[in-house]
Amino acid sequence: MSPPRVLGGTIRYESTYLGDQYDTPEVTRAWDAFVTVRDKNKGSSQTRLSSPPRPLPRAFKPADDKVTHSGKLPNKPIVTPICFDGKQMEIRDWLSQFENCRAINLWTDDQCVKILPTFLRAQALQLYNDMTLIEKGDYGSLIKFLIQKFDPIQDPGVYLSQLHSMTQSSYKSLLQLSSAVFRLVCKAYPSIDSDSKQKMSIQYFIDALSDSEVQKQVRRLSPKTLAEAVDLALREESYVTLEKKRPKTQSLSEVEPSDQFSVG
């Protein structure tokens, strides 16, 4: 352990860590006694620290932020996916997003089986908790399990029934509603052409709108594509909202005759 140096009016200790066997109260007291005698002989008036600083043991060395290729989780992912609850987003779309994040962050399969469950919520998390340890420990089995639970192969009539029961209130935005409608149309009518799928999607999208006035206006404007129908619905919703907030004014017929000809 080397002696201290005076820097900027304060004694700084330059210590060399000699091992845990020397980090004892006896060594500390001996060092303090040595510094006290030496400062007294030199007439130093500097404020002395009680004991020299010691470096942390190697076990407490902070880990770097580099991405590793072992089972250890990376410290700071660059991008992360949104959480999946099984309702607001299709499982295949969410898994595609997760795979994109995996590619950017360089996550391995061992890391993915630990990271993926942290983004599951509600029903998705409950189903994950019901999985066996073997299924949880294999990334391929985990993906297959989620797809089977949230996107099973069904009869087209099942998707048709879901289309008829869709409501705007089940989705956070009109864009999410339109995406869900189009997906179900593709599953319910797999053999029709793309133009027919657009027309069917527009009709089911309009039917799912909550406000009847918005429905009527969007139908009247006859959108050619689903994206156009979404834009029209957004515009009409804004107009209806403004109309509801606008204060109502009395018509001339509603005003009492005494009010019409009153003299101030």
C-alpha positions as CSV (number, residue, x, y, z in Angstrom):
1,M,0.0,0.0,0.0
2,S,1.7,3.2,-1.1
3,P,1.7,6.5,0.9
4,P,-0.8,9.3,0.3
5,R,-0.4,12.3,-1.9
6,V,-1.6,15.9,-1.3
7,L,-3.9,17.0,-4.2
8,G,-5.9,20.2,-4.0
9,G,-5.5,20.5,-0.2
10,T,-6.8,17.0,0.5
11,I,-4.7,13.9,1.2
12,R,-5.3,11.3,-1.4
13,Y,-4.3,7.7,-0.8
14,E,-2.8,5.6,-3.5
15,S,-3.5,2.1,-2.3
16,T,-2.5,-1.2,-3.8
17,Y,-4.9,-4.0,-2.9
18,L,-2.7,-6.8,-1.5
19,G,-5.5,-9.4,-1.0
20,D,-8.2,-10.1,1.5
21,Q,-5.7,-11.6,4.0
22,Y,-4.3,-8.0,4.6
23,D,-7.7,-6.3,4.9
24,T,-7.9,-6.6,8.7
25,P,-8.4,-4.2,11.6
26,E,-4.7,-4.8,12.7
27,V,-3.4,-3.6,9.3
28,T,-5.8,-0.6,9.4
29,R,-4.7,0.5,12.9
30,A,-1.0,0.1,11.9
31,W,-1.5,2.2,8.8
32,D,-3.3,4.9,10.8
33,A,-0.5,5.0,13.4
34,F,2.1,5.3,10.6
35,V,0.3,8.2,9.0
36,T,-0.2,10.0,12.3
37,V,3.5,9.8,13.2
38,R,4.7,10.8,9.7
39,D,2.4,13.8,9.5
40,K,3.4,14.9,13.0
41,N,7.1,14.8,12.1
42,K,6.5,16.7,8.9
43,G,4.3,19.3,10.6
44,S,1.5,18.6,8.1
45,S,-1.7,20.6,8.8
46,Q,-3.7,18.7,6.2
47,T,-6.9,17.0,7.2
48,R,-6.1,13.3,7.2
49,L,-8.6,10.6,6.2
50,S,-9.2,8.0,8.8
51,S,-8.0,5.2,6.6
52,P,-7.0,4.7,2.9
53,P,-9.8,3.7,0.5
54,R,-9.8,0.1,-0.5
55,P,-10.9,-1.3,-3.8
56,L,-14.0,-3.6,-3.9
57,P,-13.3,-7.3,-4.1
58,R,-13.4,-8.8,-7.6
59,A,-16.8,-10.3,-6.9
60,F,-18.3,-6.8,-6.9
61,K,-16.8,-5.7,-10.2
62,P,-19.5,-4.2,-12.4
63,A,-20.4,-6.2,-15.5
64,D,-19.9,-4.5,-18.8
65,D,-22.8,-3.7,-21.1
66,K,-21.7,-5.8,-24.0
67,V,-24.1,-8.4,-25.3
68,T,-23.0,-11.9,-24.5
69,H,-23.8,-15.1,-26.3
70,S,-24.3,-17.2,-23.1
71,G,-27.4,-17.9,-21.1
72,K,-26.8,-14.7,-19.2
73,L,-29.3,-11.9,-19.8
74,P,-27.9,-8.8,-21.5
75,N,-27.9,-5.7,-19.4
76,K,-29.4,-3.1,-21.7
77,P,-31.4,-4.2,-24.7
78,I,-31.5,-1.8,-27.6
79,V,-35.2,-2.3,-28.4
80,T,-38.0,-4.3,-26.7
81,P,-41.4,-5.5,-27.9
82,I,-44.7,-4.4,-26.5
83,C,-46.4,-6.6,-24.0
84,F,-48.8,-9.4,-25.3
85,D,-52.0,-10.1,-23.5
86,G,-53.8,-12.2,-26.2
87,K,-56.4,-9.5,-27.1
88,Q,-54.9,-6.4,-28.6
89,M,-52.6,-8.0,-31.1
90,E,-52.4,-11.2,-33.1
91,I,-49.9,-13.7,-31.8
92,R,-48.1,-14.0,-35.2
93,D,-47.6,-10.3,-35.5
94,W,-46.3,-10.1,-31.9
95,L,-43.9,-12.9,-32.4
96,S,-42.6,-11.3,-35.6
97,Q,-42.0,-8.1,-33.6
98,F,-40.2,-10.2,-30.9
99,E,-38.0,-11.8,-33.5
100,N,-37.0,-8.4,-34.9
101,C,-36.0,-7.3,-31.4
102,R,-34.1,-10.5,-30.9
103,A,-32.1,-9.9,-34.1
104,I,-31.2,-6.4,-33.1
105,N,-30.3,-7.3,-29.5
106,L,-28.5,-10.5,-30.5
107,W,-30.5,-12.7,-28.1
108,T,-29.8,-16.4,-28.2
109,D,-32.4,-19.1,-27.7
110,D,-31.4,-19.5,-24.1
111,Q,-31.9,-15.8,-23.5
112,C,-35.2,-15.7,-25.3
113,V,-36.8,-18.4,-23.1
114,K,-36.0,-16.1,-20.1
115,I,-36.9,-12.8,-21.8
116,L,-40.1,-13.6,-23.7
117,P,-42.2,-14.5,-20.6
118,T,-41.4,-11.0,-19.1
119,F,-43.5,-9.5,-21.9
120,L,-46.6,-11.7,-21.4
121,R,-49.7,-10.3,-19.6
122,A,-53.2,-11.5,-18.5
123,Q,-54.3,-14.6,-20.3
124,A,-51.0,-15.1,-22.1
125,L,-49.1,-15.1,-18.8
126,Q,-51.6,-17.5,-17.3
127,L,-51.2,-20.0,-20.1
128,Y,-47.4,-19.7,-19.9
129,N,-47.6,-20.6,-16.2
130,D,-49.5,-23.7,-17.1
131,M,-46.7,-25.0,-19.3
132,T,-44.3,-27.7,-18.3
133,L,-40.7,-26.9,-17.4
134,I,-39.6,-28.7,-20.5
135,E,-41.8,-26.6,-22.7
136,K,-40.7,-23.4,-21.0
137,G,-37.0,-24.3,-21.4
138,D,-37.1,-24.8,-25.2
139,Y,-37.6,-21.7,-27.4
140,G,-39.2,-23.7,-30.3
141,S,-41.6,-25.4,-28.0
142,L,-42.6,-22.1,-26.4
143,I,-43.3,-20.5,-29.7
144,K,-45.3,-23.5,-30.9
145,F,-47.4,-23.5,-27.7
146,L,-48.3,-19.8,-28.0
147,I,-49.4,-20.2,-31.6
148,Q,-51.5,-23.2,-30.9
149,K,-53.2,-21.4,-28.0
150,F,-53.8,-18.0,-29.7
151,D,-54.0,-18.9,-33.4
152,P,-55.3,-22.4,-33.8
153,I,-56.5,-23.8,-37.2
154,Q,-60.2,-23.5,-37.1
155,D,-63.2,-23.9,-39.5
156,P,-63.9,-20.7,-41.6
157,G,-67.3,-20.5,-39.9
158,V,-65.6,-19.7,-36.6
159,Y,-63.9,-16.7,-38.1
160,L,-67.1,-15.6,-39.8
161,S,-68.9,-15.7,-36.4
162,Q,-66.1,-13.6,-34.9
163,L,-66.5,-11.0,-37.7
164,H,-70.2,-10.6,-37.0
165,S,-69.6,-10.1,-33.3
166,M,-66.7,-7.5,-33.6
167,T,-67.2,-4.1,-31.9
168,Q,-65.1,-1.0,-31.8
169,S,-65.0,-0.9,-28.0
170,S,-62.8,-4.1,-28.0
171,Y,-59.9,-2.2,-29.6
172,K,-57.8,0.7,-28.6
173,S,-58.0,2.4,-32.0
174,L,-59.7,2.2,-35.4
175,L,-56.5,1.1,-37.0
176,Q,-56.3,-1.9,-34.7
177,L,-59.9,-2.7,-35.4
178,S,-59.3,-2.5,-39.2
179,S,-56.3,-4.8,-38.9
180,A,-58.3,-7.4,-36.9
181,V,-61.2,-7.2,-39.4
182,F,-58.9,-7.8,-42.4
183,R,-57.2,-10.8,-40.7
184,L,-60.5,-12.5,-40.0
185,V,-61.8,-11.8,-43.5
186,C,-58.7,-13.5,-44.9
187,K,-59.3,-16.5,-42.6
188,A,-63.1,-16.7,-43.2
189,Y,-62.8,-16.2,-47.0
190,P,-59.4,-17.7,-47.9
191,S,-60.3,-18.4,-51.6
192,I,-61.6,-15.0,-52.7
193,D,-59.4,-12.4,-54.5
194,S,-57.8,-9.4,-52.9
195,D,-60.3,-6.9,-54.2
196,S,-63.2,-8.9,-52.7
197,K,-61.3,-9.1,-49.4
198,Q,-61.0,-5.4,-49.4
199,K,-64.8,-4.9,-50.0
200,M,-65.7,-7.4,-47.4
201,S,-63.3,-5.9,-44.9
202,I,-64.8,-2.4,-45.5
203,Q,-68.3,-3.7,-44.8
204,Y,-67.4,-5.5,-41.6
205,F,-65.3,-2.5,-40.4
206,I,-68.3,-0.2,-40.8
207,D,-70.6,-2.6,-39.1
208,A,-68.2,-2.7,-36.1
209,L,-68.2,1.1,-35.6
210,S,-69.9,2.2,-32.4
211,D,-71.5,5.4,-33.5
212,S,-74.5,5.0,-35.9
213,E,-74.0,8.5,-37.3
214,V,-70.4,7.7,-38.2
215,Q,-71.5,4.4,-39.8
216,K,-74.0,6.2,-42.0
217,Q,-71.6,8.9,-43.1
218,V,-68.8,6.4,-44.0
219,R,-71.2,4.3,-46.0
220,R,-72.5,7.3,-47.8
221,L,-69.0,8.3,-48.9
222,S,-68.3,4.8,-50.3
223,P,-64.6,4.2,-49.5
224,K,-62.7,2.1,-52.1
225,T,-60.1,0.7,-49.7
226,L,-60.0,-0.3,-46.0
227,A,-57.4,2.4,-45.3
228,E,-59.7,5.0,-46.8
229,A,-62.6,3.8,-44.6
230,V,-60.4,4.2,-41.6
231,D,-59.5,7.8,-42.5
232,L,-63.2,8.6,-43.2
233,A,-64.2,7.1,-39.8
234,L,-61.6,9.1,-38.0
235,R,-62.7,12.3,-39.7
236,E,-66.4,11.7,-39.0
237,E,-65.7,10.8,-35.3
238,S,-63.8,14.1,-34.9
239,Y,-66.7,16.0,-36.4
240,V,-69.3,14.2,-34.2
241,T,-67.2,14.8,-31.1
242,L,-67.0,18.5,-31.9
243,E,-70.7,18.7,-32.5
244,K,-71.5,17.2,-29.2
245,K,-69.2,19.6,-27.4
246,R,-70.6,22.7,-29.1
247,P,-73.1,24.5,-26.9
248,K,-76.7,24.3,-28.0
249,T,-78.4,27.6,-29.1
250,Q,-82.1,28.3,-28.8
251,S,-84.1,28.8,-32.0
252,L,-86.4,31.8,-32.4
253,S,-89.4,29.6,-32.0
254,E,-88.2,28.4,-28.6
255,V,-87.9,31.9,-27.2
256,E,-90.8,33.2,-25.2
257,P,-92.7,36.1,-26.9
258,S,-92.1,38.3,-23.8
259,D,-88.4,37.8,-24.3
260,Q,-88.5,38.7,-28.0
261,F,-90.0,42.2,-27.4
262,S,-88.8,43.1,-24.0
263,V,-87.6,46.6,-23.5
264,G,-84.4,47.2,-21.5
